[in-house]
């Protein structure tokens, strides 16, 4: 795809150059730049290791290893050259080799990465938990999938055909073509997602997720026990003191976060977790989701708009009139709620990245029994 500069009311084509011609090296330059700017290309991925090779009888190393917000591992491979020859086979080998990684092993790798980058190794577990939206490690939900992301100067027809075939068989592979351009004395880099095509990505993800949901039905599950799970995340955006005082839970920022609130059924019990903090309470759902501009709470002066009386953050107020990004509120009658310093957390407690869920995981009933004892809640 040619790029142009508008010069004197004309289009002046930019000169494309190979990465070798402009002295961009694979590991020292391209890998370093991608590591620093990966959130701009893969916003859901957290890099936990560089040049990862912690396996026996192999000298092979993964360029960058990440974890996305669903708990899936992300194998990121780079290739400077004009075809990306055989990089999909290499990435598949790496994906298979790393697929048995545990949460504990991921934390260990992340500690080493933070130490090498001048960070605080002891923060590794908490950073990873915050990224996943979990209050405690959940081995059953970690690394149940491995995704592959390939960056190459170009992709041969043979390579793209192989990758499309893999995607059709539910192996998640994303490809970025890397281009270099000269503009006077400046050097520009372009990262163009070519598989899946950006315009069709949402549709392809929905199709892939549908197949995965059908596959997950075949996995071992327990019947849903009628009790809901909810996340109350980012306490800088929303006030937990207000949630306890006025009786509600909420989520927003994008449809992905708010849509699952519609799962909640009035009259049902919901257990509320704050990612990275722990379980903060349990209550009875009293209504359906209401957008921020319409949500009312009871005060000494009668019903008032929450936006007029609550501790509302700037972020929440700025998105209040945006139908997609607004906060949605669900009224809750608390059975018990506690401040963050008294949150219940620990290994083995159920965690989920969704704002609300109907858990069928085998650890959900056990989590509820532990929470009942901790909160002093009877049946």
C-alpha positions as CSV (number, residue, x, y, z in Angstrom):
1,X,0.0,0.0,0.0
2,X,1.7,3.3,-1.1
3,X,1.9,6.2,1.2
4,X,1.9,9.8,0.0
5,X,2.9,13.2,1.3
6,X,0.8,16.2,0.2
7,X,3.4,18.6,-1.3
8,X,2.5,21.7,-3.3
9,X,-1.0,20.3,-3.9
10,X,0.4,17.1,-5.3
11,X,0.8,13.7,-3.9
12,X,4.4,12.8,-3.4
13,X,5.0,9.1,-2.9
14,X,7.1,8.1,0.1
15,X,10.0,5.9,-0.6
16,X,9.7,2.4,0.9
17,X,12.9,0.8,2.2
18,X,13.7,-2.6,3.6
19,X,14.5,-2.8,7.3
20,X,18.0,-3.9,6.5
21,X,18.5,-0.9,4.2
22,X,17.6,1.5,7.1
23,X,19.7,-0.6,9.5
24,X,16.8,-1.7,11.7
25,X,17.9,-5.0,13.2
26,X,15.5,-7.7,14.3
27,X,16.3,-8.1,18.0
28,X,18.1,-4.9,19.0
29,X,15.8,-2.5,17.2
30,X,12.5,-4.0,16.1
31,X,12.0,-6.2,19.2
32,X,12.9,-3.4,21.5
33,X,10.5,-0.9,19.8
34,X,7.7,-3.5,19.8
35,X,8.2,-4.3,23.5
36,X,7.9,-0.7,24.4
37,X,4.9,0.1,22.3
38,X,3.0,-3.2,22.2
39,X,0.0,-1.8,24.1
40,X,-0.7,0.5,21.1
41,X,-0.9,-2.6,18.8
42,X,-2.2,-5.3,21.2
43,X,-3.9,-3.4,24.0
44,X,-5.0,-6.6,25.8
45,X,-1.5,-8.1,26.0
46,X,1.0,-7.8,28.9
47,X,4.6,-8.7,28.1
48,X,5.9,-11.0,30.8
49,X,9.1,-12.2,29.2
50,X,11.6,-11.4,26.4
51,X,13.7,-14.1,24.8
52,X,11.8,-16.7,26.9
53,X,13.3,-20.2,26.7
54,X,12.6,-21.9,30.1
55,X,12.2,-25.4,28.8
56,X,14.4,-28.5,28.8
57,X,16.5,-29.8,25.9
58,X,15.9,-26.7,23.7
59,X,17.9,-23.6,22.9
60,X,14.9,-22.0,21.1
61,X,13.6,-18.7,22.5
62,X,10.3,-16.8,22.1
63,X,10.9,-13.2,21.1
64,X,8.2,-11.8,23.4
65,X,5.8,-13.8,25.6
66,X,2.6,-12.1,26.9
67,X,-0.6,-12.8,28.6
68,X,-3.9,-11.3,27.5
69,X,-6.8,-10.3,29.7
70,X,-8.6,-13.7,29.2
71,X,-5.6,-15.6,30.7
72,X,-4.4,-16.8,27.3
73,X,-0.7,-16.8,26.6
74,X,0.5,-14.8,23.6
75,X,3.5,-15.9,21.6
76,X,5.0,-13.0,19.7
77,X,7.5,-13.7,16.9
78,X,9.4,-11.2,14.7
79,X,11.1,-11.7,11.4
80,X,13.1,-9.2,9.4
81,X,13.0,-10.2,5.8
82,X,10.7,-10.3,2.8
83,X,8.7,-13.4,3.3
84,X,8.6,-14.4,7.0
85,X,9.6,-17.9,5.9
86,X,8.5,-20.7,8.2
87,X,7.8,-18.4,11.1
88,X,4.3,-19.9,11.6
89,X,5.9,-23.3,12.1
90,X,8.4,-21.9,14.6
91,X,5.6,-20.1,16.5
92,X,3.4,-23.2,16.6
93,X,6.3,-25.2,18.2
94,X,6.7,-22.4,20.7
95,X,3.0,-22.3,21.5
96,X,2.9,-26.1,22.1
97,X,6.0,-25.9,24.3
98,X,4.7,-23.0,26.5
99,X,1.1,-24.3,26.7
100,X,1.7,-26.1,29.9
101,X,2.9,-23.0,31.7
102,X,1.2,-22.5,35.2
103,X,0.3,-19.2,36.8
104,X,3.2,-19.6,39.2
105,X,5.7,-20.1,36.4
106,X,4.3,-17.0,34.6
107,X,4.9,-15.0,37.7
108,X,8.4,-16.3,38.0
109,X,9.1,-15.4,34.3
110,X,7.6,-12.0,34.9
111,X,9.7,-11.4,37.9
112,X,12.9,-12.0,35.9
113,X,11.6,-9.7,33.1
114,X,10.8,-6.9,35.6
115,X,14.3,-7.3,37.2
116,X,15.9,-7.1,33.7
117,X,13.9,-3.9,32.9
118,X,14.7,-2.2,36.2
119,X,11.2,-2.8,37.7
120,X,10.2,-4.3,41.0
121,X,10.1,-8.1,40.8
122,X,8.0,-8.4,43.9
123,X,5.2,-6.6,42.1
124,X,4.9,-9.2,39.4
125,X,2.1,-11.3,40.8
126,X,-0.1,-8.3,41.7
127,X,0.5,-6.6,38.2
128,X,-0.5,-9.9,36.5
129,X,-3.6,-10.3,38.8
130,X,-4.7,-6.7,38.0
131,X,-4.2,-7.3,34.3
132,X,-6.4,-10.4,34.5
133,X,-9.0,-8.8,36.7
134,X,-8.5,-11.6,39.3
135,X,-8.4,-11.2,43.1
136,X,-6.4,-14.4,43.4
137,X,-4.6,-16.9,41.1
138,X,-6.9,-19.3,39.3
139,X,-4.9,-22.1,37.7
140,X,-8.0,-23.6,36.1
141,X,-8.5,-20.3,34.1
142,X,-4.9,-19.6,33.2
143,X,-3.2,-20.5,29.9
144,X,-6.2,-22.6,28.6
145,X,-5.3,-21.1,25.2
146,X,-2.2,-19.8,23.4
147,X,-2.5,-17.1,20.8
148,X,0.2,-16.3,18.2
149,X,1.1,-12.9,16.8
150,X,3.6,-12.6,14.0
151,X,5.4,-9.4,12.9
152,X,7.2,-9.6,9.5
153,X,8.4,-7.3,6.8
154,X,6.3,-9.3,4.4
155,X,4.3,-12.6,4.2
156,X,4.5,-15.0,1.3
157,X,1.3,-16.5,-0.2
158,X,2.4,-19.8,1.2
159,X,2.6,-18.4,4.6
160,X,-0.7,-16.5,4.6
161,X,-2.5,-19.6,3.2
162,X,-1.1,-21.6,6.1
163,X,-2.2,-19.0,8.7
164,X,-5.7,-18.7,7.3
165,X,-6.0,-22.5,7.5
166,X,-4.9,-22.4,11.1
167,X,-7.3,-19.7,12.0
168,X,-10.2,-21.7,10.4
169,X,-9.3,-24.5,12.8
170,X,-9.5,-22.2,15.9
171,X,-5.8,-21.6,16.3
172,X,-5.6,-17.8,16.9
173,X,-3.0,-16.2,14.7
174,X,-2.7,-12.5,14.1
175,X,-0.2,-11.0,11.5
176,X,1.2,-7.5,11.2
177,X,3.2,-6.4,8.2
178,X,6.1,-4.0,9.1
179,X,7.0,-1.3,6.6
180,X,9.7,1.3,6.6
181,X,9.5,4.6,4.7
182,X,11.8,7.5,4.2
183,X,10.6,11.1,4.5
184,X,13.4,13.5,4.0
185,X,15.8,12.7,6.8
186,X,13.2,11.0,8.9
187,X,12.3,7.3,9.1
188,X,8.7,6.1,9.5
189,X,7.6,2.7,10.5
190,X,4.1,1.2,9.7
191,X,2.5,-1.8,11.4
192,X,-0.4,-3.0,9.3
193,X,-2.6,-5.8,10.6
194,X,-3.3,-8.1,7.6
195,X,-4.7,-11.2,9.3
196,X,-7.4,-11.0,10.3
197,X,-8.3,-8.0,8.3
198,X,-9.0,-5.1,10.7
199,X,-12.4,-4.5,9.1
200,X,-13.5,-8.1,9.5
201,X,-11.8,-8.8,12.8
202,X,-14.9,-8.3,15.0
203,X,-16.9,-10.7,12.9
204,X,-14.1,-13.3,12.8
205,X,-13.7,-13.1,16.5
206,X,-17.4,-13.6,17.1
207,X,-17.3,-16.7,14.8
208,X,-14.2,-18.0,16.6
209,X,-15.7,-17.3,20.0
210,X,-18.9,-19.1,19.0
211,X,-17.0,-22.2,18.1
212,X,-15.0,-22.0,21.3
213,X,-18.2,-21.6,23.4
214,X,-19.6,-24.7,21.7
215,X,-16.4,-26.5,22.5
216,X,-16.4,-25.4,26.1
217,X,-19.8,-26.9,26.6
218,X,-18.2,-30.3,26.0
219,X,-15.7,-29.6,28.8
220,X,-16.4,-30.6,32.4
221,X,-18.7,-28.1,34.1
222,X,-21.1,-28.1,37.0
223,X,-24.7,-26.9,36.7
224,X,-25.1,-23.2,37.5
225,X,-26.3,-22.9,41.0
226,X,-28.4,-19.7,40.4
227,X,-26.0,-17.3,42.1
228,X,-24.2,-14.6,40.2
229,X,-20.7,-13.3,40.2
230,X,-19.9,-9.6,39.6
231,X,-16.7,-7.5,39.3
232,X,-16.6,-4.1,40.8
233,X,-13.4,-2.8,39.2
234,X,-11.2,0.3,39.0
235,X,-12.0,2.0,42.3
236,X,-10.5,5.2,40.9
237,X,-13.3,5.4,38.4
238,X,-16.2,4.4,40.7
239,X,-16.8,4.7,44.4
240,X,-17.2,1.6,46.5
241,X,-18.3,3.7,49.5
242,X,-21.2,5.0,47.3
243,X,-22.0,1.5,46.2
244,X,-22.3,0.4,49.8
245,X,-24.2,3.6,50.9
246,X,-26.7,3.8,48.1
247,X,-26.9,0.1,47.2
248,X,-25.6,-0.7,43.7
249,X,-22.9,-2.2,41.5
250,X,-21.8,-0.7,38.2
251,X,-19.6,-1.2,35.2
252,X,-18.8,0.9,32.1
253,X,-16.2,2.3,29.8
254,X,-17.2,0.2,26.8
255,X,-20.0,-2.2,25.8
256,X,-17.7,-5.1,26.6
257,X,-17.7,-4.2,30.2
258,X,-21.4,-3.2,30.6
259,X,-23.2,-5.8,28.5
260,X,-22.8,-8.7,30.9
261,X,-24.7,-6.7,33.6
262,X,-27.8,-7.6,31.7
263,X,-27.3,-11.2,32.9
264,X,-28.3,-10.3,36.4
265,X,-31.8,-11.3,37.4
266,X,-33.8,-9.3,40.0
267,X,-34.2,-11.3,43.1
268,X,-31.1,-13.4,42.6
269,X,-28.0,-13.3,44.9
270,X,-24.8,-11.7,43.6
271,X,-21.3,-12.0,45.0
272,X,-19.1,-9.0,44.3
273,X,-15.4,-9.1,43.7
274,X,-13.0,-6.2,43.1
275,X,-10.0,-7.4,41.0
276,X,-6.8,-7.3,42.8
277,X,-8.5,-6.5,46.1
278,X,-10.9,-9.4,46.9
279,X,-14.6,-10.1,47.5
280,X,-16.3,-7.1,49.0
281,X,-19.8,-8.3,49.6
282,X,-23.0,-10.1,48.6
283,X,-26.5,-8.8,47.9
284,X,-29.8,-9.3,46.2
285,X,-30.3,-7.8,42.7
286,X,-33.2,-5.3,42.8
287,X,-33.4,-4.2,39.3
288,X,-32.0,-4.1,35.7
289,X,-29.1,-2.0,34.4
290,X,-29.7,1.8,34.2
291,X,-27.4,4.3,32.4
292,X,-25.6,6.9,34.6
293,X,-27.8,9.9,33.5
294,X,-31.0,8.1,34.6
295,X,-29.9,6.2,37.7
296,X,-31.5,7.5,40.9
297,X,-30.7,6.8,44.6
298,X,-32.6,7.3,47.8
299,X,-31.4,10.2,50.0
300,X,-32.8,12.0,53.0
301,X,-34.4,14.4,50.5
302,X,-36.0,11.6,48.5
303,X,-34.9,10.2,45.1
304,X,-32.0,12.0,43.5
305,X,-29.9,11.5,40.4
306,X,-26.7,9.7,41.4
307,X,-24.7,12.0,39.2
308,X,-25.9,14.9,41.4
309,X,-25.2,13.5,44.8
310,X,-22.5,10.8,44.5
311,X,-18.7,10.9,44.5
312,X,-18.5,10.8,40.7
313,X,-15.1,10.7,39.1
314,X,-14.2,12.9,36.1
315,X,-13.9,9.8,33.9
316,X,-17.5,8.7,34.7
317,X,-18.9,12.1,34.3
318,X,-17.2,12.7,30.9
319,X,-18.7,9.5,29.5
320,X,-22.2,9.9,31.0
321,X,-23.8,11.0,27.8
322,X,-22.0,8.4,25.6
323,X,-24.3,5.4,25.1
324,X,-21.4,3.0,24.6
325,X,-19.0,4.3,27.2
326,X,-21.4,5.3,30.0
327,X,-21.5,3.6,33.4
328,X,-24.5,1.3,33.9
329,X,-25.9,0.8,37.5
330,X,-27.7,-2.2,38.9
331,X,-29.5,-1.6,42.2
332,X,-28.5,-4.1,45.0
333,X,-29.8,-4.7,48.5
334,X,-26.7,-5.6,50.5
335,X,-26.8,-8.6,52.7
336,X,-23.3,-7.7,53.8
337,X,-20.6,-5.4,52.3
338,X,-17.1,-4.6,53.7
339,X,-14.5,-1.9,53.0
340,X,-11.5,-2.9,50.8
341,X,-9.2,-3.5,53.7
342,X,-11.6,-6.3,54.9
343,X,-12.0,-7.9,51.5
344,X,-11.9,-11.7,51.4
345,X,-9.2,-13.1,49.1
346,X,-7.1,-16.2,48.8
347,X,-5.9,-18.9,46.5
348,X,-8.6,-21.0,44.8
349,X,-11.4,-18.4,44.9
350,X,-13.2,-18.1,41.6
351,X,-12.3,-15.1,39.3
352,X,-13.6,-14.0,36.0
353,X,-12.8,-11.0,33.7
354,X,-16.5,-10.2,33.0
355,X,-18.5,-7.6,34.9
356,X,-21.1,-10.2,35.6
357,X,-21.2,-14.0,35.1
358,X,-23.3,-17.2,35.7
359,X,-20.4,-19.4,36.7
360,X,-20.3,-23.1,35.9
361,X,-16.8,-23.6,36.9
362,X,-16.2,-26.4,39.5
363,X,-14.6,-23.9,41.9
364,X,-17.6,-21.6,42.0
365,X,-19.7,-23.6,44.6
366,X,-16.6,-24.0,46.7
367,X,-15.9,-20.3,46.5
368,X,-19.4,-19.5,47.7
369,X,-19.1,-21.8,50.7
370,X,-15.8,-20.1,51.7
371,X,-17.4,-16.7,51.3
372,X,-20.4,-17.6,53.4
373,X,-18.2,-18.6,56.2
374,X,-16.0,-15.5,55.8
375,X,-18.9,-13.1,55.7
376,X,-21.1,-15.0,58.2
377,X,-23.9,-15.5,55.6
378,X,-26.3,-18.3,56.0
379,X,-28.4,-20.0,53.3
